[in-house]
Amino acid sequence: MTVLADSSQIEQVLMNLATNARDAMPQGGTLTVATGPAVIDEEFRKKHGFGTPGTYVCVTVRDTGTGMDCKMLERIFDPFFTTKELGRGTGLGLAIVYGS
Protein backbone atom coordinates (compact mmCIF):
# COMPACT_ATOMS: atom_id res chain seq x y z
CA MET A 1 0.00 0.00 0.00
CA THR A 2 1.29 3.45 -0.86
CA VAL A 3 0.96 6.03 1.89
CA LEU A 4 0.95 9.77 1.29
CA ALA A 5 2.68 11.26 4.31
CA ASP A 6 5.44 13.64 5.29
CA SER A 7 8.25 11.28 6.34
CA SER A 8 9.94 13.96 8.47
CA GLN A 9 6.69 14.61 10.33
CA ILE A 10 6.10 10.89 10.93
CA GLU A 11 9.70 10.54 12.16
CA GLN A 12 9.25 13.48 14.56
CA VAL A 13 6.03 12.02 15.96
CA LEU A 14 7.56 8.56 16.45
CA MET A 15 10.71 10.01 18.05
CA ASN A 16 8.65 12.07 20.52
CA LEU A 17 6.53 9.07 21.46
CA ALA A 18 9.59 6.81 21.78
CA THR A 19 11.37 9.37 23.96
CA ASN A 20 8.36 9.64 26.27
CA ALA A 21 8.10 5.85 26.42
CA ARG A 22 11.79 5.54 27.30
CA ASP A 23 11.39 8.05 30.12
CA ALA A 24 8.31 6.21 31.42
CA MET A 25 10.26 2.92 31.58
CA PRO A 26 13.44 3.74 33.55
CA GLN A 27 13.91 0.08 34.51
CA GLY A 28 13.25 -1.12 30.96
CA GLY A 29 10.13 -2.31 29.26
CA THR A 30 8.59 -2.84 25.88
CA LEU A 31 7.83 -0.28 23.19
CA THR A 32 5.60 -1.58 20.41
CA VAL A 33 4.92 0.26 17.16
CA ALA A 34 2.38 -1.30 14.82
CA THR A 35 0.60 -0.29 11.64
CA GLY A 36 -2.58 -1.49 10.03
CA PRO A 37 -5.36 -0.39 7.75
CA ALA A 38 -8.10 1.92 8.98
CA VAL A 39 -11.26 2.73 7.07
CA ILE A 40 -13.28 5.84 7.78
CA ASP A 41 -16.85 5.39 6.63
CA GLU A 42 -20.13 7.11 7.37
CA GLU A 43 -20.65 5.02 10.51
CA PHE A 44 -17.28 6.22 11.86
CA ARG A 45 -18.14 9.83 10.99
CA LYS A 46 -21.48 9.62 12.80
CA LYS A 47 -19.93 8.04 15.89
CA HIS A 48 -16.88 10.34 16.16
CA GLY A 49 -18.05 13.51 14.41
CA PHE A 50 -15.06 13.88 12.09
CA GLY A 51 -13.14 12.27 9.27
CA THR A 52 -13.07 12.11 5.52
CA PRO A 53 -14.21 8.76 4.16
CA GLY A 54 -11.40 6.64 2.80
CA THR A 55 -8.72 4.10 3.62
CA TYR A 56 -5.90 5.19 5.91
CA VAL A 57 -3.04 3.74 7.89
CA CYS A 58 -3.41 3.54 11.65
CA VAL A 59 -0.14 3.78 13.59
CA THR A 60 -0.37 2.45 17.14
CA VAL A 61 2.35 3.13 19.71
CA ARG A 62 2.19 1.31 23.05
CA ASP A 63 4.60 0.98 25.95
CA THR A 64 4.70 -0.77 29.30
CA GLY A 65 5.63 2.39 31.17
CA THR A 66 4.35 3.78 34.44
CA GLY A 67 1.26 5.45 32.94
CA MET A 68 -0.48 8.65 34.00
CA ASP A 69 -3.31 9.50 36.32
CA CYS A 70 -6.56 11.09 35.10
CA LYS A 71 -5.46 14.60 36.05
CA MET A 72 -2.32 14.30 33.91
CA LEU A 73 -4.24 12.81 30.99
CA GLU A 74 -6.41 15.94 30.82
CA ARG A 75 -3.32 18.04 30.03
CA ILE A 76 -0.97 15.79 28.03
CA PHE A 77 -1.42 17.70 24.77
CA ASP A 78 -1.08 21.16 26.34
CA PRO A 79 2.05 22.97 25.15
CA PHE A 80 4.75 23.10 27.84
CA PHE A 81 3.00 20.58 30.12
CA THR A 82 5.47 17.97 31.29
CA THR A 83 5.49 15.22 33.90
CA LYS A 84 9.29 15.29 34.01
CA GLU A 85 11.40 17.01 36.63
CA LEU A 86 12.76 20.51 35.94
CA GLY A 87 15.33 20.51 33.18
CA ARG A 88 14.36 17.10 31.74
CA GLY A 89 11.51 17.99 29.42
CA THR A 90 10.15 20.89 27.42
CA GLY A 91 6.53 19.76 27.42
CA LEU A 92 6.38 20.02 23.65
CA GLY A 93 6.59 16.34 22.68
CA LEU A 94 2.94 15.36 22.84
CA ALA A 95 1.78 18.82 21.74
CA ILE A 96 3.80 18.30 18.54
CA VAL A 97 2.39 14.78 18.16
CA TYR A 98 -1.16 16.10 18.55
CA GLY A 99 -0.61 18.93 16.10
CA SER A 100 0.90 16.71 13.40
N, C-alpha and C positions, 0 to 999 in steps of 0.2 A: 504494500500500500504506500502510495506517495503521500507525504504530509507537507502541507504548506505552513511553514513556521520560521520564525527568526531563530536560527541556531544559537546566536549569542544570548538572546533573551532566555531561551530554554536552559542554556548552560548556567546563566546567572541564577535562575530560579532553583535549579537542582543543587547548585553550590550552596546557596543560602539555606536550603532545607537540610542538606547534608551537614553543614556546619552546626546548625541548631541541634540536629540529632546527635552529633558527636559530643556536644556540650551537655546534652541531657543523659549521656551514657558514660560518665567518667570512669566507671569500672569495666567498660566494654558492653557490648550488646550486638544487636542485629539491626542493620539498615537494609530495607527492602525497597527497591524501585521496580515497578511493574508497569507495563503498558497493555492496553487492550482496546477494542473498538467500543465506541459509544454512539448511540443513535438518538438524536433529538427528534421527537415526533410531536404531533399535536397533544398527545396525552401528557408528555413531559412538560410541554409549554403550559398546559392548563394547571398541572400540579405545582410547578415551580415559578410560573409567572415570567419566564424569560427563555431566550434561546431562539436560534434560527434553525429550522428543520434541516437535517442533513446528517452525514456520518462524520464522526470525529474520532480522535484518539484520546483516551482517558489515561493520564499518567497518575499513578498512585504511589505515594511515598509513605512508608510506615517505619517506625522504629520502636525499640523496646525500652525507650528511655523512661525517665521518672514521671513524665506527664505534667499536667497543669490542673489547678483547681478551677472551679467555675468562675471565680472572680478574675483570674488571669485570662481565661478564654474569652471573656467579654472584650478584652483590650488587645489581643495578640496582633491585630492588623493596624493598630494605631501607630503612626510614625513616632519614633523615639521611645516607644514602650519596650522595656527589656526586663527579663527576669534575672539577668546576670548581674554580678556585683560590679561596682563602679570601675570603669576602665576596661571591662571585658566585652562590652557589647555596645553597639550604637543604637539598637532598637529599630534599625531600618530593614533588616532581613526579611521579615514576614510582610512588612508594608510593601516592599519591592515585589515579593511573590504575589501578593494580592493585586497589585496594580498592573501586573504583567499580563 
